[in-house]
Amino acid sequence: MTDPTEAVSAAMEAELSLLDPAVHLSPKRLAGLLHPDYREFGTSGRIWDRDAIIAALTGLDSPSPRPVTTSAMKGAQLAPDVVHLTFDTDSGTHRAHRSSLWRLTMDGWLLYFHQGTRFTGEAGVTRGL
């Protein structure tokens, strides 16, 4: 089993590189971070696969990438080859809680699944219902 700290750190580093606007300009760089079976439940409610998200982020008609600030990033190694990350993003008027599953492959850590949920107000954790 890989060192959990090392695995979580590697997944966090890869996640942060995905948020880099420069990466959004390169289909090759994006593809190098996304698992072949990648799926995403976007903040819009749309379901994305690998090809669709690469096309949307790198297409000529795609909006310019906005700077993104991350906060509260935490990670847990669920299995020798799986890391779960949670964090919040803020890109001006768009705030979201995010959850990512990263899988260790022959090509390194690749994003397997991602979900974003928009929120307004404070980002704190609510305990109990």
JOMONOR-V563989 format. One record per pair of residues at least 24 apart in sequence whose ideal C-beta (glycine too) atoms are under 10 Angstrom apart, sorted by the first residue. I is the first residue (numbers start at 1). J is the second residue. D is the distance in whole Angstrom. If there is no record, write none. Layout:
i:j:d
I:J:D
I:J:D
This chain:
i:j:d
1:77:8
1:79:9
1:80:4
1:81:9
2:77:8
2:80:6
2:81:8
2:83:9
2:104:7
2:109:10
3:77:9
4:75:9
4:76:8
4:77:4
4:78:10
4:80:9
4:83:9
5:75:9
5:77:9
6:77:9
7:75:8
7:76:10
7:77:5
7:78:10
7:79:10
7:80:8
7:81:9
7:82:9
7:83:5
7:102:8
7:104:7
7:109:8
8:73:10
8:74:9
8:75:4
8:76:7
8:77:6
8:83:6
8:84:9
8:85:8
8:102:9
9:75:8
9:83:9
10:75:10
10:83:8
10:102:8
10:104:8
10:108:8
10:109:5
11:73:10
11:75:6
11:76:10
11:77:9
11:82:9
11:83:4
11:84:8
11:85:6
11:100:8
11:101:9
11:102:4
11:103:9
11:104:9
11:109:5
11:110:10
11:111:9
12:70:9
12:73:6
12:74:9
12:75:6
12:83:8
12:85:6
12:87:9
12:100:10
12:102:9
12:109:10
13:109:8
14:83:9
14:85:9
14:100:9
14:102:7
14:108:8
14:109:5
14:110:8
14:111:7
15:70:8
15:73:8
15:75:9
15:83:9
15:85:6
15:87:8
15:98:9
15:100:6
15:102:7
15:109:9
15:111:7
15:114:9
16:68:9
16:70:7
16:73:8
16:87:9
18:57:10
18:68:10
18:100:9
18:111:7
18:114:9
19:65:9
19:67:9
19:68:5
19:69:9
19:70:7
19:87:10
19:89:7
19:91:9
19:98:10
20:65:8
20:67:10
20:68:9
21:57:10
21:64:8
21:65:3
21:66:7
21:67:7
21:68:8
22:65:8
23:57:9
23:58:10
23:65:9
24:54:10
24:56:10
24:57:5
24:58:6
24:62:8
24:63:10
24:64:9
24:65:4
24:66:10
25:57:9
25:58:7
25:62:10
25:64:10
25:65:8
26:54:10
26:57:10
26:58:7
27:51:10
27:54:5
27:55:8
27:57:8
27:58:5
27:59:9
28:54:9
28:58:9
29:54:10
29:58:9
30:54:5
30:55:10
30:57:6
30:58:7
30:111:10
31:58:10
31:110:10
32:107:7
32:108:9
32:110:8
33:102:9
33:107:10
33:108:9
33:109:8
33:110:6
33:111:6
34:110:6
34:111:5
34:112:9
34:114:9
35:101:9
35:102:8
35:103:6
35:105:7
35:107:9
35:109:9
35:110:4
35:111:6
35:112:4
35:113:8
36:105:9
36:107:10
36:110:8
36:112:9
37:103:9
37:110:9
37:112:7
37:113:9
38:101:10
38:103:10
38:110:8
38:111:6
38:112:6
38:113:7
38:114:8
39:101:10
39:111:10
39:112:8
39:113:5
39:114:8
39:115:9
40:100:9
40:111:9
40:113:7
40:114:5
40:115:7
40:116:8
41:99:9
41:113:8
41:114:8
41:115:4
41:116:7
41:117:8
42:96:9
42:114:8
42:115:8
42:116:6
42:117:10
42:118:10
43:89:9
43:94:7
43:95:9
43:96:5
43:97:9
43:98:9
43:115:9
43:116:4
43:117:7
43:118:5
43:119:9
44:116:9
44:118:9
45:117:10
45:118:10
48:114:9
50:110:10
50:111:9
53:111:10
53:114:9
65:91:9
66:90:10
66:91:4
66:92:6
66:93:9
66:94:8
67:91:7
67:92:8
68:92:9
68:94:9
68:96:10
69:95:10
70:98:8
71:95:10
71:123:7
72:97:9
72:98:10
72:123:7
72:124:9
72:125:9
73:98:9
73:100:10
75:100:9
75:102:9
77:102:10
77:104:10
78:102:10
79:103:9
79:104:9
80:104:7
81:105:8
81:109:9
81:112:10
82:109:10
82:112:8
83:109:7
83:112:10
84:113:9
85:111:9
85:114:9
86:115:10
87:123:10
88:116:10
88:117:10
88:119:8
88:123:5
89:116:8
90:123:9
93:120:10
94:118:7
95:119:6
95:120:7
95:121:9
95:123:7
96:123:10
97:123:7
97:125:10
